[in-house]
Amino acid sequence: MVTSEDLSNDDLDVEVADDDLVVRATIDRPEDRNALNGNVIEGLSGVLDFADDGPARVVVIRGAEGTFCAGGDIKSMASAIGQGSQAYREGFAGMKQLIEKAVDSAALTVAAVEGYCLAGGMGLAAACDVIVASEEATFGTPEVDIGIFPAQALVPIMRTVNEKQALKYLFTGEHFDAQTAHDIGFTTDLVAPEEFDDELDSLVDDLTTPSSFMIEIGKESFYNQREMGFSESLDYMREMVTMLAMSDDAEEGFNSFLTGEEPDWKGRPDDEDDENE
C-alpha cells in the first residue's frame, strides 16, 4: 500500500486523505521560491500516477510558504551548458511528461496559486483543470530575460487564455497581477488571501462529490473534443455519454435520484478490478 511518505521526497510534501479521494502535493523549496527541479517534477509525476492507479478524484498542487512556483530551476538548466542538444532535450523531457500527465490524469487537478506563479510554474498551473488564485498572486513568463522563450509552458497556457490578450506577456516577460490573469481567462477563481484555505477546501469538497468514473470520462471528453470539428465532436460525445449511461455509477445515480438517497459510487472500472484481485 502506497503511503503519503512514499510519495513525498525532500522537495515535495504529499498528503493522501484517509479515503484516498484527495491527494495534496506541496512543493517544498521556499528558499528557491519553489522552483521546479528534478525531485519536484518526478514527485509530482508519481503523485499523478498514484491518482490514476486508485480512486482519487482530486489532486491539489500548491507551493510552501505562500509561493506557488517561480518556474524551472535555473541552476539545473545551466548545468547542461556545453553538453550539446541532447542534454537539453533530456532535461526538458520531465516537464513535458508532467504537463501531459496533469492533463491526462483521471483525477481533477487543482492549482492552488499564492504569491509567484512564473515561467514553468505558470505552465504547470495552466496544465491543471482548475486554478484557484489568491488576489495577491503574481504571474508572468520572465524566462525571456535570460534568452529563453517559454516554449513548453506556452502549450497549456495558450490553450487556457484569450490569445491576443496574453501573447504579449510571453514575449515581454512582464509580471501581471491576479486580476489581469483572471481577465485573460487564466484563472478559475480569485480568492481573498485571508479566505484562501477555506475557499480551496470548499472547492475540493465540491469536486470530490461526483463519481470518479464520471470525472475520468468527463475530463477525457472535454480535452479530446476541443481538437475536433463541430459534427465530429457531437458524434464523439454521443458515444462517451452512452458509455457513461451504461456504467454502474450511472445506474447508481439514476436509482439514487429516484429514491432520494445519496449515491454510493462504485468508482472507475479499474478500481473495481483491483479490489477484486
C-alpha positions in Angstrom: 0.0 0.0 0.0 1.4 3.4 -1.1 1.5 6.0 1.7 1.9 9.8 1.9 5.5 9.2 3.0 6.2 7.0 0.0 5.0 9.8 -2.4 6.9 12.6 -0.6 10.6 13.5 -1.1 13.0 16.2 0.1 11.3 18.8 -2.1 7.7 17.6 -2.2 5.3 17.1 0.7 2.4 14.8 -0.1 -0.7 14.1 1.9 -3.3 11.5 1.0 -6.8 11.7 2.5 -7.9 8.8 4.6 -10.5 7.8 1.9 -7.8 8.2 -0.8 -10.1 10.6 -2.7 -7.9 13.7 -2.4 -4.2 14.0 -2.8 -2.4 17.2 -1.8 1.1 17.8 -3.1 3.1 20.8 -1.8 6.3 21.9 -3.5 8.6 22.5 -0.5 11.5 24.6 -1.8 10.7 28.0 -0.4 14.3 29.1 -0.3 14.2 28.8 -4.1 10.7 30.1 -4.5 9.6 26.5 -5.1 11.4 26.2 -8.4 10.9 23.0 -10.4 13.9 20.7 -10.0 14.1 17.0 -10.9 12.8 16.0 -7.4 9.7 18.1 -7.7 8.9 17.1 -11.3 9.5 13.3 -10.6 7.5 13.6 -7.4 4.5 15.3 -9.0 4.6 12.7 -11.8 4.5 10.0 -9.2 1.5 11.6 -7.5 -0.4 11.7 -10.7 0.4 8.1 -11.4 -0.8 7.2 -7.9 -4.1 9.1 -8.5 -4.6 7.2 -11.8 -4.0 3.8 -10.1 -6.5 4.4 -7.3 -9.9 6.1 -6.5 -8.5 9.6 -6.2 -10.9 12.3 -7.6 -8.8 15.4 -6.9 -5.1 16.3 -6.8 -4.2 19.6 -5.4 -0.8 21.2 -6.2 0.5 24.2 -4.3 3.7 25.7 -3.0 5.0 26.1 0.5 5.1 29.4 2.5 2.8 31.4 0.2 4.6 31.0 -3.2 3.2 28.6 -5.8 6.2 28.2 -8.1 8.7 30.6 -9.7 9.5 28.4 -12.7 12.2 26.0 -13.6 15.4 25.6 -11.6 17.9 27.8 -13.4 20.9 26.1 -11.8 19.7 22.8 -13.1 19.2 24.1 -16.6 22.6 25.9 -16.6 24.3 22.6 -15.8 23.7 21.5 -19.4 25.7 24.3 -20.9 28.3 22.9 -23.2 26.9 19.4 -23.2 25.0 19.6 -26.5 21.4 19.5 -27.6 20.7 16.0 -26.2 21.4 17.1 -22.7 18.9 19.9 -23.0 16.3 17.6 -24.6 16.6 15.2 -21.7 16.5 18.0 -19.2 13.2 19.3 -20.6 11.6 15.9 -21.0 10.4 15.7 -17.4 8.4 18.9 -17.7 6.8 17.7 -20.9 5.7 14.4 -19.3 4.4 16.3 -16.2 2.2 18.6 -18.3 0.9 15.6 -20.2 0.1 13.7 -17.0 -1.7 16.6 -15.4 -4.0 16.9 -18.4 -4.4 13.2 -18.9 -4.9 12.3 -15.3 -8.2 10.5 -14.4 -8.4 12.9 -11.4 -9.3 16.6 -11.5 -6.1 18.6 -10.9 -6.3 21.9 -8.9 -3.5 24.5 -8.9 -3.7 26.5 -5.6 -1.8 29.6 -6.5 -0.4 32.1 -4.0 2.5 34.5 -4.4 4.6 34.0 -7.5 3.3 31.8 -10.4 6.0 32.3 -13.0 7.5 30.7 -16.1 7.3 26.9 -15.8 5.2 27.4 -12.7 2.6 29.2 -14.8 2.8 26.3 -17.3 2.2 23.8 -14.5 -0.8 25.7 -13.3 -2.2 26.0 -16.8 -1.9 22.2 -17.2 -4.2 21.8 -14.2 -8.0 21.7 -14.7 -8.8 24.3 -12.1 -6.7 27.3 -11.0 -7.7 28.9 -7.7 -5.6 32.1 -7.1 -5.1 34.5 -4.3 -6.0 38.1 -5.3 -2.4 39.0 -4.4 -0.8 36.4 -6.7 1.7 37.5 -9.4 2.0 35.9 -12.8 4.4 36.1 -15.8 6.9 34.3 -18.0 10.2 36.1 -17.2 12.5 33.4 -18.7 12.7 35.7 -21.7 15.0 37.8 -19.6 17.7 35.1 -19.9 17.0 34.5 -23.6 14.7 31.5 -23.2 11.2 31.5 -24.8 8.5 29.9 -22.6 8.0 27.2 -25.2 6.8 24.3 -23.0 4.7 26.5 -20.7 3.1 28.1 -23.8 1.3 24.9 -24.8 -1.0 24.7 -21.8 -1.1 28.5 -21.3 -2.3 29.3 -24.8 -5.0 26.6 -24.6 -6.3 28.4 -21.5 -6.2 32.1 -22.2 -7.5 34.6 -24.7 -4.7 34.6 -27.3 -4.4 38.2 -28.2 -4.6 39.4 -24.6 -1.9 37.0 -23.5 0.5 36.8 -26.4 2.5 39.9 -25.4 3.3 38.6 -21.9 5.1 35.6 -23.4 7.5 38.0 -25.2 7.8 40.9 -22.7 8.2 38.7 -19.6 6.5 41.4 -17.6 4.7 40.4 -14.3 1.0 40.9 -14.1 -1.5 40.7 -11.2 -4.2 38.2 -10.4 -7.0 40.4 -11.8 -5.3 40.6 -15.2 -4.7 36.8 -15.1 -8.4 36.4 -14.4 -9.4 38.8 -17.2 -7.4 37.0 -19.8 -9.0 33.7 -18.8 -6.1 32.1 -16.9 -7.7 31.5 -13.5 -10.9 29.8 -12.4 -11.4 31.7 -9.2 -9.8 34.7 -7.4 -9.9 34.5 -3.6 -9.0 37.0 -0.8 -5.8 35.9 0.9 -7.4 35.5 4.3 -10.1 33.2 2.8 -7.8 31.2 0.6 -7.6 27.9 2.5 -11.3 27.8 3.4 -12.3 28.5 -0.2 -9.9 25.9 -1.5 -11.2 23.3 0.9 -14.8 24.1 -0.1 -13.9 23.7 -3.8 -12.2 20.4 -3.2 -15.2 19.2 -1.3 -17.4 20.1 -4.3 -15.1 18.5 -6.8 -14.9 15.2 -4.9 -18.7 14.8 -4.9 -19.1 13.3 -8.4 -18.3 9.8 -9.4 -14.6 9.2 -10.1 -15.6 7.3 -13.3 -17.6 10.3 -14.5 -14.6 12.6 -13.7 -12.3 10.4 -15.7 -14.6 10.2 -18.8 -15.6 13.8 -18.4 -12.0 15.1 -18.5 -11.1 12.8 -21.4 -14.2 14.0 -23.3 -13.5 17.7 -22.6 -9.9 17.7 -23.8 -10.5 15.5 -26.8 -13.5 17.3 -28.2 -11.6 20.7 -28.2 -9.5 19.4 -31.1 -12.5 18.2 -33.2 -14.8 19.8 -35.7 -18.4 20.5 -34.6 -20.1 17.5 -36.1 -17.2 15.1 -35.2 -17.4 16.4 -31.6 -21.1 15.7 -31.4 -20.6 12.2 -32.6 -17.8 11.6 -30.2 -19.7 13.0 -27.3 -22.7 10.8 -28.1 -20.5 7.7 -27.7 -18.9 9.0 -24.5 -22.3 9.8 -22.8 -23.6 6.4 -23.9 -20.6 4.8 -22.2 -21.3 6.7 -19.0 -25.0 6.0 -19.1 -24.3 2.2 -19.2 -21.9 2.4 -16.3 -22.6 1.0 -12.8 -22.2 4.6 -11.4 -24.9 5.9 -13.7 -27.2 3.2 -12.7 -26.5 4.1 -9.1 -27.1 7.7 -9.8 -30.4 7.1 -11.5 -31.6 4.9 -8.6 -30.4 7.4 -6.0 -32.3 10.3 -7.8 -35.5 8.2 -7.9 -35.3 7.2 -4.3 -33.9 10.4 -2.9 -30.9 8.7 -1.3 -27.2 9.6 -1.6 -25.4 7.6 -4.3 -22.7 5.1 -3.4 -20.4 5.4 -6.3 -18.6 2.2 -7.4 -15.6 4.0 -8.8 -13.6 3.6 -12.0 -13.8 0.1 -13.5 -10.1 -0.4 -13.0 -10.5 0.3 -9.3 -13.1 -2.4 -9.0 -10.9 -4.9 -10.8 -8.0 -4.1 -8.4 -10.3 -4.6 -5.4 -11.4 -8.0 -6.7 -7.9 -9.3 -7.2 
